[in-house]
Amino acid sequence: MTRSVLDAADIRRAISRISHEIIERTKGADDVVLLGIPRRGSDLAARIAASIASIAGLDEIPCGVLDVTHYRDDSAIRAVSTSAPTEIPECGIENKTVVLVDDVFFSGRTARAALTALDAIGRPASVQLAVLVDRGHREFPIR
């Protein structure tokens, strides 16, 4: 038996709320790059990018994929397979506000791995995290 945390309407509202928050925090979203963490974060990032572009009246928001598989510190105890290779938008991440997008935030291990992966790619001006569900069980001090 599977339990649904959010239905389709809840997800649409969350995407709209997250999009508005990103626009507010970045004062217009001009230098924003979204990077989805596979698997579900990649699709979510694309939906948020389209929503931000629509709300802010921009042609598009750069959106890519960040594979964190090789940067995880729990791979020995948790079988993780890569589902999508890293794809950085043409504009890169240098001096951009990078928003890491994932479906669920739990221990912080994926976010920590994503920060390490980003460090290997370049230097963004800042990094933010956008998630649909925050389960609140932290092993790392990430908010």
DSSP file (Angstrom, degrees, kcal/mol; ACC not computed):
  #  RESIDUE AA STRUCTURE BP1 BP2  ACC     N-H-->O    O-->H-N    N-H-->O    O-->H-N    TCO  KAPPA ALPHA  PHI   PSI    X-CA   Y-CA   Z-CA
    1    1 A M              0   0    0      0, 0.0     2,-0.4     0, 0.0     0, 0.0   0.000 360.0 360.0 360.0 127.5    0.0    0.0    0.0
    2    2 A T        -     0   0    0      2,-0.0     2,-0.5     0, 0.0     0, 0.0  -0.807 360.0-147.3-103.3 146.0    1.4    3.4   -1.0
    3    3 A R        -     0   0    0     -2,-0.4     2,-0.5     0, 0.0     0, 0.0  -0.947  10.1-140.2-114.1 127.7    0.5    6.6    0.8
    4    4 A S        -     0   0    0     -2,-0.5     3,-0.1     1,-0.2    -2,-0.0  -0.754  14.6-174.2 -89.2 124.1    0.3    9.8   -1.1
    5    5 A V  S    S+     0   0    0     -2,-0.5     2,-0.4     1,-0.3    -1,-0.2   0.879  76.4  20.6 -81.7 -41.4    1.8   12.8    0.7
    6    6 A L  S    S-     0   0    0      4,-0.0    -1,-0.3   127,-0.0     2,-0.1  -0.990  71.6-147.1-130.5 136.1    0.7   15.4   -1.9
    7    7 A D     >  -     0   0    0     -2,-0.4     4,-2.3    -3,-0.1     5,-0.2  -0.395  42.5 -89.5 -90.3 179.0   -1.9   15.1   -4.6
    8    8 A A  H  > S+     0   0    0      1,-0.2     4,-2.3     2,-0.2     5,-0.1   0.873 128.1  49.8 -58.2 -41.0   -1.6   16.8   -8.0
    9    9 A A  H  > S+     0   0    0      2,-0.2     4,-2.3     1,-0.2    -1,-0.2   0.896 110.0  51.1 -66.2 -39.9   -3.3   20.1   -6.8
   10   10 A D  H  > S+     0   0    0      1,-0.2     4,-2.5     2,-0.2    -2,-0.2   0.904 110.3  49.6 -62.2 -41.4   -1.0   20.2   -3.7
   11   11 A I  H  X S+     0   0    0     -4,-2.3     4,-2.6     2,-0.2    -2,-0.2   0.912 109.4  50.9 -66.0 -42.4    2.1   19.8   -6.0
   12   12 A R  H  X S+     0   0    0     -4,-2.3     4,-2.1     2,-0.2    -2,-0.2   0.926 112.4  47.2 -60.1 -44.4    0.9   22.6   -8.3
   13   13 A R  H  X S+     0   0    0     -4,-2.3     4,-2.6     1,-0.2    -2,-0.2   0.909 111.9  50.3 -63.5 -42.1    0.4   24.9   -5.3
   14   14 A A  H  X S+     0   0    0     -4,-2.5     4,-3.1     2,-0.2     5,-0.2   0.909 109.5  50.6 -63.7 -42.0    3.8   24.0   -3.9
   15   15 A I  H  X S+     0   0    0     -4,-2.6     4,-2.4     2,-0.2    -1,-0.2   0.910 111.8  48.1 -62.3 -42.3    5.5   24.6   -7.3
   16   16 A S  H  X S+     0   0    0     -4,-2.1     4,-2.4     2,-0.2    -2,-0.2   0.922 113.9  46.7 -63.1 -44.4    3.8   28.0   -7.5
   17   17 A R  H  X S+     0   0    0     -4,-2.6     4,-2.4     2,-0.2    -2,-0.2   0.930 113.5  47.8 -64.3 -46.5    4.8   28.9   -3.9
   18   18 A I  H  X S+     0   0    0     -4,-3.1     4,-2.4     1,-0.2    -1,-0.2   0.910 111.4  51.9 -60.9 -42.6    8.4   27.7   -4.4
   19   19 A S  H  X S+     0   0    0     -4,-2.4     4,-2.2    -5,-0.2    -2,-0.2   0.924 110.6  47.0 -60.7 -46.5    8.6   29.7   -7.7
   20   20 A H  H  X S+     0   0    0     -4,-2.4     4,-2.5     1,-0.2    -1,-0.2   0.902 111.4  51.9 -62.8 -41.1    7.4   32.9   -6.0
   21   21 A E  H  X S+     0   0    0     -4,-2.4     4,-2.8     2,-0.2    -2,-0.2   0.903 109.5  49.3 -63.1 -41.1    9.9   32.4   -3.1
   22   22 A I  H  X S+     0   0    0     -4,-2.4     4,-1.9     2,-0.2     7,-0.3   0.927 111.4  49.1 -64.3 -44.2   12.8   32.0   -5.5
   23   23 A I  H  <>S+     0   0    0     -4,-2.2     5,-2.3     1,-0.2     4,-0.5   0.920 114.3  45.9 -60.5 -44.4   11.8   35.1   -7.4
   24   24 A E  H ><5S+     0   0    0     -4,-2.5     3,-0.8     1,-0.2    -2,-0.2   0.928 114.0  47.0 -65.0 -45.9   11.5   37.1   -4.2
   25   25 A R  H 3<5S+     0   0    0     -4,-2.8    -1,-0.2     1,-0.2    -2,-0.2   0.791 119.4  39.6 -68.7 -27.7   14.8   35.8   -2.7
   26   26 A T  T 3<5S-     0   0    0     -4,-1.9     4,-0.3    -5,-0.2     5,-0.3   0.337 107.5-122.7-104.9   5.9   16.7   36.5   -5.9
   27   27 A K  T < 5S-     0   0    0     -3,-0.8    -3,-0.2    -4,-0.5     3,-0.1   0.905  90.1 -10.4  54.0  49.0   15.0   39.8   -6.7
   28   28 A G  S   <S-     0   0    0     -5,-2.3    -1,-0.2    -6,-0.2    -5,-0.1   0.239  92.0-108.6 121.4 -14.1   13.8   38.7  -10.2
   29   29 A A  S >  S+     0   0    0     -6,-0.4     3,-1.0    -7,-0.3    -1,-0.1   0.667  72.2 136.2  70.0  19.0   15.5   35.4  -11.0
   30   30 A D  T 3  S+     0   0    0     -4,-0.3    -1,-0.1     1,-0.2    -3,-0.1   0.874  77.8  33.0 -66.4 -37.0   17.7   36.9  -13.7
   31   31 A D  T 3  S+     0   0    0     -5,-0.3    66,-3.0    30,-0.0     2,-0.4  -0.097  92.4 126.6-110.9  34.9   20.9   35.0  -12.5
   32   32 A V  E <   -a   97   0A   0     -3,-1.0     2,-0.4    64,-0.2    66,-0.2  -0.752  34.7-174.4 -97.2 138.4   19.2   31.9  -11.3
   33   33 A V  E     -a   98   0A   0     64,-2.5    66,-2.7    -2,-0.4     2,-0.4  -0.997  12.9-150.9-127.6 125.9   20.1   28.4  -12.4
   34   34 A L  E     -ab  99  63A   0     28,-2.7    30,-2.6    -2,-0.4     2,-0.5  -0.825   9.9-170.7 -96.9 134.5   18.1   25.4  -11.3
   35   35 A L  E     -ab 100  64A   0     64,-2.7    66,-2.6    -2,-0.4     2,-0.3  -0.965  10.8-151.0-126.3 114.4   19.7   22.0  -10.9
   36   36 A G  E     -ab 101  65A   0     28,-2.7    30,-2.6    -2,-0.5     6,-0.3  -0.630  10.4-135.7 -84.8 140.3   17.5   19.0  -10.3
   37   37 A I     >  -     0   0    0     64,-2.8     4,-1.5    -2,-0.3     5,-0.4  -0.856  47.8 -80.5 -95.6 118.5   18.8   16.1   -8.3
   38   38 A P  T  4 S+     0   0    0      0, 0.0     2,-0.2     0, 0.0    30,-0.2  -0.195  96.1  19.3 -58.1 148.2   17.8   12.8  -10.1
   39   39 A R  T >> S+     0   0    0     44,-0.1     3,-0.9    43,-0.0     4,-0.8  -0.779 134.6   1.5 -95.2 -56.0   15.4   11.2  -10.2
   40   40 A R  H 3> S+     0   0    0      1,-0.2     4,-2.0    -2,-0.2     5,-0.2   0.772 122.7  65.8 -71.7 -24.6   12.4   13.2   -9.1
   41   41 A G  H 3X S+     0   0    0     -4,-1.5     4,-2.4     1,-0.2    -1,-0.2   0.806  95.1  59.3 -66.2 -28.6   14.2   16.4   -8.5
   42   42 A S  H <> S+     0   0    0     -3,-0.9     4,-1.8    -5,-0.4    -1,-0.2   0.938 108.7  41.8 -66.3 -47.6   15.1   16.7  -12.2
   43   43 A D  H  X S+     0   0    0     -4,-0.8     4,-1.9     1,-0.2    -2,-0.2   0.901 115.1  51.8 -65.4 -40.5   11.4   16.8  -13.3
   44   44 A L  H  X S+     0   0    0     -4,-2.0     4,-2.5     1,-0.2    -2,-0.2   0.901 107.0  53.2 -62.9 -41.6   10.5   19.1  -10.5
   45   45 A A  H  X S+     0   0    0     -4,-2.4     4,-2.8     1,-0.2    -1,-0.2   0.903 107.8  51.1 -60.6 -42.0   13.3   21.5  -11.4
   46   46 A A  H  X S+     0   0    0     -4,-1.8     4,-2.0     2,-0.2    -1,-0.2   0.899 111.4  47.7 -63.0 -40.4   11.9   21.7  -15.0
   47   47 A R  H  X S+     0   0    0     -4,-1.9     4,-2.0     2,-0.2    -2,-0.2   0.899 113.3  47.3 -67.9 -40.4    8.4   22.4  -13.7
   48   48 A I  H  X S+     0   0    0     -4,-2.5     4,-3.0     2,-0.2     5,-0.2   0.907 110.2  53.2 -67.2 -41.1    9.7   25.1  -11.3
   49   49 A A  H  X S+     0   0    0     -4,-2.8     4,-2.4     1,-0.2    -2,-0.2   0.918 110.4  47.0 -59.8 -44.2   11.9   26.7  -14.1
   50   50 A A  H  X S+     0   0    0     -4,-2.0     4,-2.1     2,-0.2    -1,-0.2   0.895 113.0  49.7 -64.2 -39.8    8.8   26.9  -16.4
   51   51 A S  H  X S+     0   0    0     -4,-2.0     4,-2.7     2,-0.2     5,-0.2   0.923 111.1  48.0 -65.7 -45.3    6.7   28.4  -13.5
   52   52 A I  H  X S+     0   0    0     -4,-3.0     4,-3.2     1,-0.2     6,-0.3   0.932 111.2  51.0 -61.1 -46.0    9.4   31.0  -12.6
   53   53 A A  H  X>S+     0   0    0     -4,-2.4     5,-2.0    -5,-0.2     4,-0.9   0.908 112.7  46.7 -58.5 -42.9    9.8   32.0  -16.3
   54   54 A S  H  <5S+     0   0    0     -4,-2.1     3,-0.3     3,-0.2    -2,-0.2   0.933 116.5  42.7 -65.2 -47.2    6.0   32.4  -16.6
   55   55 A I  H  <5S+     0   0    0     -4,-2.7    -2,-0.2     1,-0.2    -1,-0.2   0.914 120.0  41.8 -66.6 -43.7    5.6   34.4  -13.4
   56   56 A A  H  <5S-     0   0    0     -4,-3.2    -1,-0.2    -5,-0.2    -2,-0.2   0.514 108.1-120.6 -85.2  -5.3    8.7   36.6  -14.0
   57   57 A G  T  <5 +     0   0    0     -4,-0.9     2,-0.3    -3,-0.3    -3,-0.2   0.840  63.2 143.9  69.7  33.2    8.0   37.2  -17.7
   58   58 A L      < -     0   0    0     -5,-2.0    -1,-0.2    -6,-0.3     3,-0.1  -0.713  59.5-125.0-102.7 155.9   11.3   35.6  -18.7
   59   59 A D  S    S-     0   0    0     -2,-0.3     2,-0.3     1,-0.3    -1,-0.1   0.940  84.4 -28.4 -63.2 -47.2   11.9   33.5  -21.8
   60   60 A E        -     0   0    0     -7,-0.1    -1,-0.3    -8,-0.1   -10,-0.1  -0.985  50.7-126.8-162.8 161.5   13.4   30.7  -19.8
   61   61 A I        -     0   0    0     -2,-0.3   -28,-0.1    -3,-0.1    -8,-0.1  -0.976  41.7-109.5-112.5 126.1   15.2   29.8  -16.6
   62   62 A P        -     0   0    0      0, 0.0   -28,-2.7     0, 0.0     2,-0.4  -0.319  44.8-178.8 -57.7 133.2   18.4   27.8  -17.1
   63   63 A C  E     +b   34   0A   0    -30,-0.2     2,-0.2   -28,-0.0   -28,-0.2  -0.999   8.8 153.8-141.4 135.2   17.8   24.3  -15.8
   64   64 A G  E     -b   35   0A   0    -30,-2.6   -28,-2.7    -2,-0.4     2,-0.4  -0.698  37.2 -97.6-143.1-164.5   20.0   21.2  -15.6
   65   65 A V  E     -bC  36  87A   0     22,-2.0    22,-2.6   -30,-0.3     2,-0.5  -0.977  19.4-159.8-129.0 137.3   20.7   18.0  -13.7
   66   66 A L        -     0   0    0    -30,-2.6     2,-0.6    -2,-0.4    20,-0.1  -0.927   7.9-156.3-121.9 107.1   23.2   17.4  -10.9
   67   67 A D        +     0   0    0     -2,-0.5     3,-0.2   -30,-0.1    19,-0.1  -0.716  15.2 175.8 -81.7 120.3   24.2   13.7  -10.4
   68   68 A V    >>  +     0   0    0     -2,-0.6     3,-1.9   -30,-0.2     4,-0.6   0.313  43.9 112.0-106.4   6.3   25.4   13.4   -6.8
   69   69 A T  G >4 S+     0   0    0      1,-0.3     3,-1.0     2,-0.2    -1,-0.1   0.868  79.5  44.9 -50.0 -48.2   26.0    9.6   -6.9
   70   70 A H  G 34 S+     0   0    0      1,-0.2    -1,-0.3    -3,-0.2    -2,-0.1   0.507 111.0  55.5 -79.6  -3.2   29.8    9.7   -6.6
   71   71 A Y  G <4 S+     0   0    0     -3,-1.9    -1,-0.2    39,-0.0    -2,-0.2   0.401  79.3 113.7-107.7   0.0   29.7   12.3   -3.9
   72   72 A R    <<  -     0   0    0     -3,-1.0     3,-0.3    -4,-0.6    38,-0.1  -0.454  52.7-156.5 -73.9 144.5   27.5   10.5   -1.4
   73   73 A D  S    S+     0   0    0      1,-0.2     3,-0.2    36,-0.1    -1,-0.1   0.394  89.9  55.7 -98.6   2.0   29.0    9.4    1.9
   74   74 A D    >>  +     0   0    0      1,-0.1     4,-1.5     2,-0.1     3,-1.0   0.156  66.5 112.4-117.7  18.1   26.5    6.7    2.5
   75   75 A S  T 34 S+     0   0    0     -3,-0.3     5,-0.2     1,-0.3    -1,-0.1   0.770  73.6  60.2 -65.7 -24.3   26.9    4.7   -0.7
   76   76 A A  T 34 S+     0   0    0      1,-0.2    -1,-0.3    -3,-0.2     3,-0.1   0.800 116.5  31.4 -72.1 -27.5   28.4    1.7    1.2
   77   77 A I  T <4 S+     0   0    0     -3,-1.0     2,-0.4     1,-0.2    -2,-0.2   0.538 122.3  49.4-105.5  -9.3   25.2    1.3    3.2
   78   78 A R  S  < S-     0   0    0     -4,-1.5     2,-0.5     2,-0.1    -1,-0.2  -0.964  79.7-131.9-136.3 116.7   22.7    2.5    0.7
   79   79 A A        +     0   0    0     -2,-0.4     2,-0.4    -3,-0.1    -3,-0.1  -0.542  34.8 173.3 -69.8 117.5   22.5    1.2   -2.9
   80   80 A V        -     0   0    0     -2,-0.5     2,-0.4    -5,-0.2    -2,-0.1  -0.993  11.4-169.7-129.5 128.1   22.3    4.3   -5.1
   81   81 A S        -     0   0    0     -2,-0.4     2,-0.2     0, 0.0   -12,-0.0  -0.929  28.2-112.2-117.9 144.6   22.4    4.2   -8.9
   82   82 A T        +     0   0    0     -2,-0.4   -43,-0.0     1,-0.1   -15,-0.0  -0.489  29.0 179.7 -72.3 139.5   22.8    7.1  -11.2
   83   83 A S        +     0   0    0      1,-0.4    -1,-0.1    -2,-0.2   -44,-0.1   0.557  69.3  18.9-115.4 -15.0   19.7    7.8  -13.3
   84   84 A A  S    S-     0   0    0    -46,-0.1    -1,-0.4   -18,-0.0     3,-0.1  -0.953  77.0-120.7-156.1 134.8   20.8   10.8  -15.2
   85   85 A P        -     0   0    0      0, 0.0     2,-0.1     0, 0.0   -20,-0.1  -0.350  46.1 -85.1 -73.1 158.6   24.3   12.3  -15.9
   86   86 A T        -     0   0    0    -19,-0.1     2,-0.4   -20,-0.1   -20,-0.2  -0.422  45.8-175.1 -62.7 132.9   25.1   15.8  -14.8
   87   87 A E  B     -C   65   0A   0    -22,-2.6   -22,-2.0    -2,-0.1    -1,-0.0  -0.928   5.0-165.8-133.7 108.0   24.0   18.4  -17.3
   88   88 A I        -     0   0    0     -2,-0.4     5,-0.1   -24,-0.2   -53,-0.1  -0.804  29.4-110.3 -94.6 132.2   25.0   22.0  -16.6
   89   89 A P    >   -     0   0    0      0, 0.0     3,-2.3     0, 0.0   -25,-0.1  -0.161  31.9-105.1 -57.7 156.5   23.2   24.7  -18.6
   90   90 A E  T 3  S+     0   0    0      1,-0.3     3,-0.1     2,-0.0    -2,-0.0   0.802 119.0  62.1 -53.4 -34.4   25.2   26.6  -21.2
   91   91 A C  T 3  S-     0   0    0      1,-0.2    -1,-0.3     2,-0.0     3,-0.2   0.633  99.4-148.4 -70.6 -12.6   25.4   29.7  -19.0
   92   92 A G    <   -     0   0    0     -3,-2.3    -1,-0.2     1,-0.2    30,-0.1  -0.186  21.6 -89.7  74.4-170.3   27.2   27.7  -16.4
   93   93 A I  S >  S+     0   0    0     28,-0.1     3,-2.0    -3,-0.1    32,-0.3   0.438  75.7 129.0-119.3  -4.8   27.0   28.2  -12.6
   94   94 A E  T 3  S-     0   0    0      1,-0.3     3,-0.1    30,-0.2    28,-0.0  -0.335  90.4  -8.8 -58.5 126.2   29.8   30.8  -12.1
   95   95 A N  T 3  S+     0   0    0     28,-2.4    -1,-0.3     1,-0.2     2,-0.3   0.702 109.9 123.1  58.5  23.5   28.5   33.8  -10.1
   96   96 A K  S <  S-     0   0    0     -3,-2.0    29,-1.8    27,-0.1    30,-1.4  -0.701  71.9-111.1-105.3 161.5   24.9   32.5  -10.4
   97   97 A T  E     -ad  32 126A   0    -66,-3.0   -64,-2.5    -2,-0.3     2,-0.5  -0.868  38.1-156.6 -89.0 112.6   22.4   31.7   -7.7
   98   98 A V  E     -ad  33 127A   0     28,-2.7    30,-2.9    -2,-0.8     2,-0.6  -0.804   6.5-161.1 -95.2 127.4   22.1   27.9   -8.0
   99   99 A V  E     -ad  34 128A   0    -66,-2.7   -64,-2.7    -2,-0.5     2,-0.4  -0.938   8.4-150.7-108.7 114.0   18.9   26.4   -6.7
  100  100 A L  E     -ad  35 129A   0     28,-3.0    30,-3.0    -2,-0.6     2,-0.5  -0.715  16.1-158.3 -82.0 129.6   19.2   22.7   -5.9
  101  101 A V  E     +ad  36 130A   0    -66,-2.6   -64,-2.8    -2,-0.4     2,-0.3  -0.939  21.6 154.7-119.3 128.6   15.9   21.0   -6.4
  102  102 A D  E     - d   0 131A   0     28,-2.1    30,-0.8    -2,-0.5    31,-0.1  -0.950  43.1-126.1-143.3 164.0   14.8   17.6   -4.9
  103  103 A D  E    S+     0   0A   0     -2,-0.3    30,-2.2   -66,-0.2    29,-0.5   0.905  91.4  23.1 -80.0 -41.6   11.5   16.0   -4.0
  104  104 A V  E     - d   0 133A   0     28,-0.2     2,-0.5    27,-0.1    -1,-0.2  -0.984  59.4-157.6-132.1 137.1   12.2   15.2   -0.4
  105  105 A F  E     + d   0 134A   0     28,-2.9    30,-2.9    -2,-0.4    31,-0.6  -0.963  35.1 139.3-110.6 121.2   14.6   16.6    2.2
  106  106 A F  S    S+     0   0    0     -2,-0.5    31,-0.2    29,-0.2    -1,-0.1   0.569  71.4   3.1-125.7 -82.7   15.3   14.2    5.0
  107  107 A S  S    S-     0   0    0     31,-0.2    32,-3.1    32,-0.1    33,-1.2   0.742  85.9-120.3 -87.1 -23.3   18.8   13.7    6.5
  108  108 A G  S  > S+     0   0    0     30,-0.2     4,-2.5    31,-0.2     5,-0.2   0.342  80.9 117.5  96.6  -4.7   20.7   16.3    4.5
  109  109 A R  H  > S+     0   0    0      1,-0.2     4,-2.4     2,-0.2     5,-0.2   0.893  75.3  48.1 -64.2 -40.5   23.0   13.8    3.0
  110  110 A T  H  > S+     0   0    0      2,-0.2     4,-2.4     1,-0.2    -1,-0.2   0.917 112.2  49.5 -66.8 -41.7   21.9   14.4   -0.6
  111  111 A A  H  > S+     0   0    0      2,-0.2     4,-2.2     1,-0.2    -2,-0.2   0.906 110.9  50.0 -63.1 -41.2   22.2   18.2   -0.1
  112  112 A R  H  X S+     0   0    0     -4,-2.5     4,-1.9     1,-0.2    -2,-0.2   0.921 111.4  48.5 -62.2 -43.9   25.7   17.7    1.3
  113  113 A A  H  X S+     0   0    0     -4,-2.4     4,-2.5     1,-0.2    -2,-0.2   0.882 109.6  53.2 -63.0 -38.5   26.6   15.5   -1.7
  114  114 A A  H  X S+     0   0    0     -4,-2.4     4,-2.6     2,-0.2    -1,-0.2   0.892 106.8  51.5 -64.9 -40.0   25.2   18.1   -4.1
  115  115 A L  H  X S+     0   0    0     -4,-2.2     4,-1.9     2,-0.2    -1,-0.2   0.897 111.2  48.0 -64.0 -39.4   27.3   20.9   -2.5
  116  116 A T  H  X S+     0   0    0     -4,-1.9     4,-1.1     2,-0.2    -2,-0.2   0.907 111.6  49.8 -66.2 -42.1   30.4   18.8   -2.9
  117  117 A A  H  X S+     0   0    0     -4,-2.5     4,-0.6     1,-0.2     3,-0.4   0.903 109.7  51.6 -62.8 -41.5   29.5   18.0   -6.6
  118  118 A L  H >X S+     0   0    0     -4,-2.6     4,-2.5     1,-0.2     3,-1.5   0.901 103.3  58.5 -61.2 -41.2   28.9   21.7   -7.2
  119  119 A D  H 3< S+     0   0    0     -4,-1.9    -1,-0.2     1,-0.3    -2,-0.2   0.816 103.4  53.0 -59.4 -31.3   32.3   22.5   -5.8
  120  120 A A  H 3< S+     0   0    0     -4,-1.1    -1,-0.3    -3,-0.4    -2,-0.2   0.662 113.8  43.7 -76.6 -16.1   33.9   20.3   -8.4
  121  121 A I  H << S-     0   0    0     -3,-1.5     2,-0.3    -4,-0.6    -2,-0.2   0.845 120.4 -63.9 -98.3 -41.7   32.0   22.1  -11.2
  122  122 A G     <  -     0   0    0     -4,-2.5    -1,-0.3   -29,-0.1   -30,-0.0  -0.974  52.2 -70.8 175.7-168.4   32.4   25.8  -10.4
  123  123 A R        -     0   0    0     -2,-0.3   -28,-2.4    -3,-0.1   -27,-0.1  -0.871  38.4-165.8-121.4  98.3   31.7   28.7   -8.0
  124  124 A P        -     0   0    0      0, 0.0   -27,-0.2     0, 0.0   -30,-0.2  -0.394  29.6-122.8 -73.5 159.9   28.2   29.9   -7.8
  125  125 A A  S    S-     0   0    0    -29,-1.8     2,-0.3   -32,-0.3   -28,-0.2   0.885  90.4 -13.8 -67.5 -39.0   27.4   33.2   -6.0
  126  126 A S  E     -d   97   0A   0    -30,-1.4   -28,-2.7     2,-0.0     2,-0.4  -0.978  62.1-136.9-157.6 163.5   25.1   31.4   -3.7
  127  127 A V  E     -d   98   0A   0     -2,-0.3     2,-0.3   -30,-0.2   -28,-0.2  -0.995  18.9-178.8-130.3 132.6   23.2   28.1   -3.3
  128  128 A Q  E     -d   99   0A   0    -30,-2.9   -28,-3.0    -2,-0.4     2,-0.4  -0.843  18.4-135.2-123.2 163.6   19.6   27.6   -2.2
  129  129 A L  E     -d  100   0A   0     -2,-0.3     2,-0.4   -30,-0.2   -28,-0.2  -0.977  15.0-172.8-123.3 133.0   17.6   24.5   -1.7
  130  130 A A  E     +d  101   0A   0    -30,-3.0   -28,-2.1    -2,-0.4     2,-0.3  -0.990  14.1 165.3-126.8 123.8   14.1   23.9   -3.0
  131  131 A V  E     -d  102   0A   0     -2,-0.4   -28,-0.2   -30,-0.2     3,-0.1  -0.965  37.0-142.4-136.2 152.1   12.1   20.7   -1.9
  132  132 A L  E    S+     0   0A   0    -30,-0.8     2,-0.5   -29,-0.5   -28,-0.2   0.914  92.3  27.7 -75.4 -45.4    8.5   19.6   -2.0
  133  133 A V  E     -d  104   0A   0    -30,-2.2   -28,-2.9   -31,-0.1     2,-0.7  -0.975  62.2-164.1-126.8 125.8    8.6   17.8    1.3
  134  134 A D  E     -d  105   0A   0     -2,-0.5   -28,-0.2   -30,-0.2   -30,-0.1  -0.922   3.6-174.7-107.7 108.0   10.8   18.5    4.3
  135  135 A R        -     0   0    0    -30,-2.9   -29,-0.2    -2,-0.7    -1,-0.1   0.612  30.3-138.2 -81.8 -12.0   10.7   15.5    6.6
  136  136 A G        +     0   0    0    -31,-0.6     2,-0.9     1,-0.2   -30,-0.1   0.586  58.5 129.5  74.9  12.9   12.8   17.3    9.2
  137  137 A H        -     0   0    0    -32,-0.2     2,-0.3   -31,-0.2    -1,-0.2  -0.788  40.8-169.5-103.1  92.3   15.2   14.6   10.3
  138  138 A R        +     0   0    0     -2,-0.9   -30,-0.2     1,-0.1   -31,-0.2  -0.620  33.7 166.5 -90.6 137.4   18.6   16.2   10.0
  139  139 A E  S    S+     0   0    0    -32,-3.1   -31,-0.2    -2,-0.3    -1,-0.1   0.442  81.7  43.9-110.2 -14.1   22.0   14.6   10.2
  140  140 A F  S    S-     0   0    0    -33,-1.2     2,-2.4     2,-0.1    -1,-0.2  -0.957  94.8-109.2-128.9 148.1   23.7   17.7    8.8
  141  141 A P        +     0   0    0      0, 0.0     2,-0.4     0, 0.0   -33,-0.1  -0.400  68.6 134.6 -79.2  69.0   23.0   21.3    9.7
  142  142 A I              0   0    0     -2,-2.4    -2,-0.1   -35,-0.1   -30,-0.0  -0.940 360.0 360.0-117.2 137.4   21.3   22.3    6.5
  143  143 A R              0   0    0     -2,-0.4    -1,-0.1   -35,-0.0   -14,-0.1   0.372 360.0 360.0-129.2 360.0   18.1   24.3    6.3
